[in-house]
């Protein structure tokens, strides 16, 4: 995730792993250890040619939403404004983030709100990056 540092106007890249976000005894870790989701792949192999998102990830997300009572109509990030430099500013919803078990890994804000800056072209850069790592695209490029 690229963020704009407001103090000295430099782009920064923050890399986090799930191990840094969730404590060892967290329910999500226990569920991941207890349930083998690999049975999903044979069920969906006829439905995907090249999935952009791993089908197991989609099922896990839905499962976690149900487990934690997160309704899909609750929006965590809301658009605020666009800066002159072409960055969109998003803010998290404090009422949702306040109950998050790993809020301390995300923000130290006293009002439970995370602010994110994302360039207007970032979505297109993400798509290009995904295509760059796609096996079919690599095969076409190498031929």
MARBA-3410 file (N, C-alpha, C, O; in Angstrom, 1 decimal):
143
0.8,-1.2,0.0,0.0,0.0,0.0,0.9,1.2,0.0,1.8,1.4,0.9 ~ 0.7,2.1,-1.0,1.4,3.3,-1.0,0.7,4.4,-0.3,-0.5,4.6,-0.5 ~ 1.4,5.1,0.5,0.8,6.3,1.3,1.6,7.5,1.1,2.8,7.4,0.9 ~ 1.0,8.6,1.1,1.7,9.9,1.0,2.1,10.4,2.4,1.1,10.6,3.2 ~ 3.3,10.6,2.7,3.7,11.1,4.0,3.5,12.7,3.9,4.2,13.4,3.1
2.6,13.2,4.7,2.3,14.6,4.7,3.4,15.5,5.2,3.5,16.6,4.9 ~ 4.3,14.9,6.0,5.4,15.8,6.7,6.4,16.1,5.6,6.8,17.3,5.5 ~ 7.0,15.1,5.0,8.1,15.4,4.1,7.8,15.0,2.6,8.7,14.9,1.8 ~ 6.5,14.8,2.3,6.1,14.6,0.9,6.8,13.5,0.2,7.2,13.7,-1.0 ~ 7.1,12.4,0.9,7.7,11.2,0.2,6.7,10.1,0.2,5.9,9.9,1.1
6.8,9.3,-0.9,6.0,8.1,-1.0,6.6,7.0,-0.1,7.9,6.9,0.0 ~ 5.8,6.3,0.6,6.3,5.2,1.5,5.6,3.9,1.2,4.4,4.0,0.8 ~ 6.2,2.8,1.3,5.6,1.5,1.1,5.7,0.8,2.4,6.7,0.6,3.0 ~ 4.5,0.4,2.9,4.4,-0.4,4.1,4.0,-1.8,3.8,3.0,-2.0,3.2 ~ 4.8,-2.8,4.2,4.5,-4.2,4.0,4.2,-4.8,5.3,5.0,-4.8,6.2
3.0,-5.4,5.4,2.6,-6.1,6.6,2.3,-7.5,6.3,1.7,-7.8,5.2 ~ 2.5,-8.4,7.2,2.1,-9.8,7.1,1.0,-10.1,8.0,0.8,-9.3,9.0 ~ 0.2,-11.1,7.8,-0.9,-11.5,8.7,-0.4,-11.8,10.1,-1.1,-11.6,11.0 ~ 0.8,-12.3,10.2,1.4,-12.6,11.5,1.6,-11.3,12.3,1.5,-11.4,13.5 ~ 1.8,-10.2,11.7,2.0,-9.0,12.4,0.6,-8.4,12.8,0.6,-7.6,13.8
-0.4,-8.7,12.1,-1.7,-8.2,12.4,-2.5,-8.9,13.4,-3.2,-8.3,14.2 ~ -2.5,-10.2,13.4,-3.3,-11.0,14.3,-2.5,-11.7,15.4,-1.5,-12.3,15.1 ~ -2.9,-11.6,16.6,-2.2,-12.2,17.7,-2.3,-13.8,17.6,-3.2,-14.3,16.9 ~ -1.4,-14.5,18.2,-1.3,-15.9,18.1,-2.6,-16.6,18.5,-3.0,-17.6,17.9 ~ -3.2,-16.1,19.5,-4.4,-16.8,20.1,-5.7,-16.2,19.5,-6.8,-16.5,20.0
-5.7,-15.5,18.4,-6.8,-14.9,17.8,-7.7,-15.9,17.1,-7.2,-17.0,16.6 ~ -9.0,-15.7,17.2,-10.0,-16.7,16.6,-9.7,-17.0,15.2,-9.9,-18.1,14.7 ~ -9.3,-16.0,14.4,-9.1,-16.2,13.0,-8.0,-17.2,12.7,-8.1,-18.1,11.9 ~ -6.9,-17.1,13.5,-5.8,-18.1,13.4,-6.3,-19.5,13.8,-5.9,-20.5,13.2 ~ -7.1,-19.6,14.8,-7.7,-20.9,15.3,-8.6,-21.5,14.2,-8.5,-22.7,13.9
-9.4,-20.7,13.6,-10.2,-21.2,12.5,-9.4,-21.6,11.3,-9.7,-22.7,10.7 ~ -8.4,-20.9,11.0,-7.5,-21.2,9.8,-6.8,-22.6,10.1,-6.6,-23.3,9.1 ~ -6.4,-22.8,11.3,-5.8,-24.1,11.6,-6.8,-25.2,11.7,-6.4,-26.4,11.4 ~ -8.0,-25.0,12.0,-9.0,-26.0,12.2,-9.7,-26.5,10.9,-10.1,-27.6,10.8 ~ -9.8,-25.5,9.9,-10.6,-25.8,8.7,-9.7,-25.9,7.5,-8.9,-24.9,7.3
-9.7,-27.0,6.8,-9.0,-27.1,5.5,-9.9,-26.7,4.4,-10.8,-27.4,4.0 ~ -9.6,-25.6,3.8,-10.5,-25.1,2.7,-10.1,-25.6,1.3,-10.6,-25.1,0.3 ~ -9.1,-26.5,1.2,-8.6,-26.9,-0.1,-9.7,-27.7,-0.9,-9.5,-27.9,-2.1 ~ -10.8,-28.1,-0.2,-11.8,-28.9,-0.9,-12.6,-27.9,-1.9,-13.3,-28.4,-2.8 ~ -12.4,-26.6,-1.8,-13.1,-25.7,-2.7,-12.5,-25.7,-4.1,-13.3,-25.5,-5.1
-11.2,-25.9,-4.3,-10.6,-25.9,-5.6,-11.2,-26.8,-6.6,-11.5,-26.4,-7.7 ~ -11.4,-28.1,-6.3,-12.1,-29.0,-7.3,-13.5,-28.6,-7.6,-14.0,-28.9,-8.7 ~ -14.2,-28.0,-6.6,-15.6,-27.6,-6.8,-15.7,-26.4,-7.8,-16.7,-26.3,-8.5 ~ -14.7,-25.6,-7.9,-14.8,-24.4,-8.8,-13.9,-24.4,-10.0,-13.8,-23.5,-10.7 ~ -13.2,-25.5,-10.2,-12.2,-25.6,-11.3,-12.8,-25.4,-12.7,-12.2,-24.9,-13.6
-14.1,-25.8,-12.8,-14.8,-25.6,-14.1,-15.3,-24.2,-14.3,-15.7,-23.7,-15.4 ~ -15.3,-23.4,-13.2,-15.9,-22.1,-13.2,-14.9,-21.0,-13.4,-15.3,-19.9,-13.8 ~ -13.6,-21.3,-13.2,-12.6,-20.3,-13.4,-11.6,-20.7,-14.4,-11.1,-21.9,-14.5 ~ -11.2,-19.8,-15.3,-10.1,-20.1,-16.3,-8.8,-19.6,-15.6,-7.9,-20.4,-15.4 ~ -8.8,-18.4,-15.2,-7.7,-17.8,-14.5,-8.3,-16.9,-13.4,-8.5,-15.7,-13.7
-8.5,-17.4,-12.2,-9.1,-16.5,-11.2,-8.3,-15.3,-10.8,-7.1,-15.5,-10.6 ~ -8.9,-14.2,-10.8,-8.1,-13.0,-10.4,-8.0,-13.0,-8.8,-7.0,-12.5,-8.3 ~ -8.9,-13.6,-8.2,-8.9,-13.7,-6.7,-9.0,-15.2,-6.4,-9.9,-15.9,-6.9 ~ -8.2,-15.7,-5.5,-8.2,-17.1,-5.1,-9.6,-17.4,-4.6,-10.1,-16.7,-3.7 ~ -10.3,-18.4,-5.1,-11.6,-18.8,-4.6,-11.7,-19.1,-3.1,-12.7,-18.8,-2.5
-10.6,-19.6,-2.6,-10.5,-19.9,-1.2,-10.6,-18.6,-0.4,-11.2,-18.5,0.7 ~ -9.9,-17.6,-0.9,-9.9,-16.3,-0.2,-11.3,-15.7,-0.2,-11.7,-15.2,0.8 ~ -12.0,-15.9,-1.3,-13.4,-15.4,-1.3,-14.3,-16.1,-0.3,-15.1,-15.4,0.4 ~ -14.1,-17.4,-0.2,-14.9,-18.1,0.8,-14.5,-17.8,2.2,-15.4,-17.6,3.0 ~ -13.2,-17.6,2.4,-12.8,-17.2,3.8,-13.3,-15.9,4.2,-13.7,-15.7,5.3
-13.3,-14.9,3.2,-13.8,-13.6,3.5,-15.3,-13.6,3.9,-15.7,-13.0,4.9 ~ -16.1,-14.4,3.1,-17.5,-14.5,3.4,-17.7,-15.2,4.8,-18.6,-14.8,5.6 ~ -16.9,-16.2,5.0,-17.0,-17.0,6.3,-16.7,-16.1,7.5,-17.4,-16.1,8.5 ~ -15.6,-15.2,7.3,-15.3,-14.3,8.4,-16.3,-13.2,8.6,-16.6,-12.8,9.7 ~ -16.9,-12.7,7.5,-18.0,-11.7,7.6,-19.1,-12.3,8.4,-19.7,-11.7,9.3
-19.5,-13.6,8.1,-20.6,-14.2,8.8,-20.2,-14.4,10.3,-21.0,-14.2,11.2 ~ -19.0,-14.9,10.5,-18.5,-15.2,11.9,-18.5,-14.0,12.8,-19.0,-14.1,14.0 ~ -18.1,-12.9,12.3,-17.9,-11.7,13.1,-19.1,-10.7,12.9,-19.1,-9.6,13.4 ~ -20.2,-11.2,12.2,-21.4,-10.4,12.0,-21.2,-9.1,11.2,-21.8,-8.1,11.5 ~ -20.3,-9.1,10.3,-20.0,-8.0,9.4,-20.9,-8.1,8.2,-20.8,-8.9,7.3
-21.9,-7.2,8.1,-22.8,-7.1,7.0,-22.1,-6.5,5.8,-21.3,-5.5,6.0 ~ -22.4,-6.9,4.6,-21.7,-6.4,3.4,-22.1,-5.0,3.1,-21.4,-4.3,2.3 ~ -23.2,-4.5,3.6,-23.6,-3.2,3.3,-22.9,-2.1,4.2,-23.1,-0.9,4.1 ~ -22.1,-2.6,5.2,-21.4,-1.7,6.0,-20.1,-1.4,5.3,-19.3,-2.2,5.1 ~ -19.9,-0.1,5.0,-18.7,0.3,4.3,-17.6,0.8,5.3,-17.9,1.7,6.1
-16.5,0.1,5.2,-15.4,0.5,6.2,-14.7,1.8,5.8,-14.5,2.6,6.6 ~ -14.4,1.9,4.5,-13.8,3.1,4.0,-14.7,4.0,3.2,-15.5,3.5,2.4 ~ -14.7,5.3,3.4,-15.6,6.2,2.7,-14.7,7.3,2.0,-13.7,7.7,2.6 ~ -15.1,7.7,0.8,-14.3,8.7,0.1,-14.5,10.0,0.7,-15.6,10.4,1.1 ~ -13.5,10.8,0.9,-13.5,12.1,1.5,-13.4,13.2,0.4,-14.3,14.0,0.1
-12.2,13.3,-0.2,-11.9,14.4,-1.1,-10.7,14.0,-2.0,-10.1,13.0,-1.8 ~ -10.5,14.7,-3.1,-9.3,14.5,-3.9,-8.4,15.8,-3.8,-8.9,16.9,-3.9 ~ -7.1,15.5,-3.6,-6.1,16.6,-3.5,-5.8,17.1,-4.8,-6.1,16.5,-5.9 ~ -5.1,18.3,-4.8,-4.6,18.9,-6.1,-3.6,18.0,-6.8,-3.5,18.0,-8.0 ~ -2.9,17.2,-6.0,-1.8,16.3,-6.6,-2.4,15.0,-7.2,-1.7,14.2,-7.7
-3.7,14.8,-7.1,-4.4,13.6,-7.7,-4.5,12.5,-6.7,-4.7,11.3,-7.2 ~ -4.5,12.7,-5.4,-4.7,11.7,-4.5,-6.1,11.7,-3.9,-6.6,12.8,-3.5 ~ -6.7,10.6,-3.8,-8.0,10.5,-3.2,-7.8,10.2,-1.7,-7.0,9.3,-1.3 ~ -8.6,10.9,-0.9,-8.4,10.6,0.6,-9.7,9.8,1.0,-10.8,10.2,0.8 ~ -9.4,8.7,1.7,-10.4,7.9,2.3,-10.2,7.8,3.8,-9.1,8.0,4.3
-11.4,7.7,4.5,-11.3,7.6,5.9,-12.1,6.3,6.4,-13.2,6.0,5.8 ~ -11.7,5.6,7.4,-12.4,4.5,7.9,-13.6,4.9,8.7,-13.6,6.1,9.2 ~ -14.5,4.0,8.9,-15.7,4.3,9.7,-15.4,3.9,11.2,-15.1,2.8,11.5 ~ -15.3,5.0,12.1,-14.9,4.7,13.4,-15.7,3.7,14.2,-15.2,2.9,15.0 ~ -17.0,3.7,13.9,-17.9,2.7,14.6,-17.6,1.3,14.3,-17.8,0.4,15.1
-17.1,1.0,13.1,-16.7,-0.3,12.7,-15.3,-0.6,13.2,-15.0,-1.7,13.8 ~ -14.4,0.3,13.1,-13.0,0.1,13.5,-12.8,0.0,15.0,-11.9,-0.7,15.5 ~ -13.7,0.6,15.7,-13.5,0.7,17.2,-13.6,-0.8,17.8,-12.9,-1.0,18.8 ~ -14.3,-1.7,17.2,-14.5,-3.0,17.8,-13.5,-4.0,17.1,-13.5,-5.2,17.5 ~ -12.6,-3.5,16.2,-11.6,-4.4,15.6,-10.6,-4.9,16.6,-10.0,-4.1,17.3
-10.3,-6.2,16.6,-9.3,-6.7,17.6,-7.9,-6.3,17.2,-7.0,-6.4,18.1 ~ -7.6,-5.9,16.0,-6.2,-5.5,15.7,-6.1,-4.0,15.3,-5.3,-3.6,14.5 ~ -7.0,-3.2,15.9,-7.0,-1.7,15.6,-5.6,-1.1,15.8,-5.2,-0.2,15.1 ~ -4.9,-1.6,16.9,-3.6,-1.0,17.2,-2.6,-1.2,16.1,-1.6,-0.5,16.0 ~ -2.8,-2.2,15.3,-1.9,-2.5,14.2,-2.2,-1.6,13.0,-1.3,-1.4,12.1
-3.3,-1.0,13.0,-3.8,-0.2,11.8,-3.6,1.3,12.1,-3.1,2.0,11.2 ~ -4.1,1.8,13.3,-4.0,3.2,13.6,-3.9,3.4,15.1,-4.4,2.6,15.9 ~ -3.3,4.5,15.4,-3.2,4.9,16.8,-4.1,6.1,17.1,-4.0,6.7,18.2 ~ -5.0,6.4,16.2,-5.9,7.5,16.3,-6.8,7.3,17.5,-7.4,6.2,17.7 ~ -7.0,8.4,18.2,-7.9,8.3,19.4,-9.4,8.2,19.0,-10.2,7.8,19.7
-9.7,8.6,17.7,-11.1,8.5,17.3,-11.3,7.3,16.4,-12.3,7.2,15.7 ~ -10.4,6.3,16.5,-10.5,5.0,15.8,-10.7,5.2,14.2,-11.5,4.5,13.6 ~ -10.0,6.1,13.7,-10.1,6.4,12.2,-8.8,6.3,11.5,-7.8,7.0,12.0 ~ -8.7,5.6,10.4,-7.5,5.5,9.6,-7.8,6.3,8.4,-8.8,6.2,7.7 ~ -6.8,7.1,8.0,-6.9,7.9,6.8,-5.9,7.3,5.7,-4.8,6.9,6.0
-6.4,7.2,4.5,-5.6,6.6,3.4,-5.6,7.5,2.2,-6.7,8.0,1.9 ~ -4.5,7.7,1.7,-4.3,8.5,0.4,-4.0,7.5,-0.7,-3.1,6.6,-0.6 ~ -4.7,7.6,-1.8,-4.5,6.7,-2.9,-4.6,7.5,-4.2,-5.6,8.3,-4.4 ~ -3.6,7.4,-5.1,-3.6,8.2,-6.3,-4.7,7.7,-7.3,-5.1,6.6,-7.2 ~ -5.2,8.7,-8.1,-6.4,8.4,-8.9,-6.1,7.3,-9.9,-7.0,6.6,-10.4
-4.8,7.1,-10.3,-4.4,6.1,-11.3,-4.0,4.7,-10.6,-3.7,3.8,-11.3 ~ -4.1,4.7,-9.3,-3.6,3.5,-8.6,-4.4,2.2,-8.9,-3.8,1.1,-9.0 ~ -5.7,2.3,-9.2,-6.5,1.1,-9.6,-5.9,0.5,-10.9,-5.8,-0.7,-11.0 ~ -5.6,1.4,-11.8,-5.0,0.9,-13.1,-3.6,0.3,-12.9,-3.3,-0.7,-13.6 ~ -2.8,0.9,-12.0,-1.5,0.3,-11.8,-1.7,-1.1,-11.1,-0.9,-2.0,-11.4
-2.7,-1.2,-10.3,-2.9,-2.5,-9.6,-3.3,-3.6,-10.7,-2.8,-4.7,-10.6 ~ -4.1,-3.2,-11.6,-4.5,-4.1,-12.7,-3.3,-4.5,-13.5,-3.1,-5.7,-13.8 ~ -2.5,-3.5,-13.9,-1.3,-3.8,-14.7,-0.3,-4.7,-13.9,0.3,-5.6,-14.5 ~ -0.2,-4.5,-12.6,0.7,-5.4,-11.8,0.1,-6.8,-11.8,0.9,-7.8,-11.8 ~ -1.2,-7.0,-11.6,-1.8,-8.3,-11.6,-1.6,-9.0,-13.0,-1.2,-10.2,-13.0
-1.7,-8.3,-14.1,-1.5,-8.8,-15.4,0.0,-9.2,-15.6,0.3,-10.2,-16.2 ~ 0.9,-8.4,-15.0,2.3,-8.7,-15.1,2.7,-10.0,-14.5,3.6,-10.7,-14.9 ~ 1.9,-10.4,-13.4,2.2,-11.7,-12.7,1.3,-12.8,-13.2,1.5,-13.9,-12.7 ~ 0.4,-12.6,-14.1,-0.5,-13.6,-14.6,0.3,-14.6,-15.5,1.1,-14.2,-16.4 ~ 0.2,-15.9,-15.3,0.9,-16.9,-16.0,0.6,-16.9,-17.5,1.6,-17.1,-18.3
-0.6,-16.7,-17.9,-1.0,-16.6,-19.3,-0.3,-15.4,-20.0,0.2,-15.5,-21.1 ~ -0.3,-14.3,-19.3,0.4,-13.1,-19.9,1.9,-13.3,-20.0,2.5,-12.9,-21.0 ~ 2.5,-13.9,-19.0,3.9,-14.2,-19.1,4.2,-15.1,-20.2,5.2,-14.9,-20.9 ~ 3.3,-16.1,-20.5,3.6,-17.1,-21.6,3.4,-16.3,-22.9,4.2,-16.6,-23.8 ~ 2.5,-15.4,-23.0,2.3,-14.7,-24.3,3.5,-13.7,-24.5,4.0,-13.6,-25.6
4.0,-13.1,-23.4,5.1,-12.2,-23.5,6.4,-13.0,-23.9,7.2,-12.4,-24.7 ~ 6.6,-14.2,-23.4,7.8,-14.9,-23.7,7.8,-15.5,-25.1,8.9,-15.8,-25.6 ~ 6.6,-15.7,-25.7,6.6,-16.3,-27.1,6.8,-15.3,-28.1,6.8,-15.6,-29.3
END
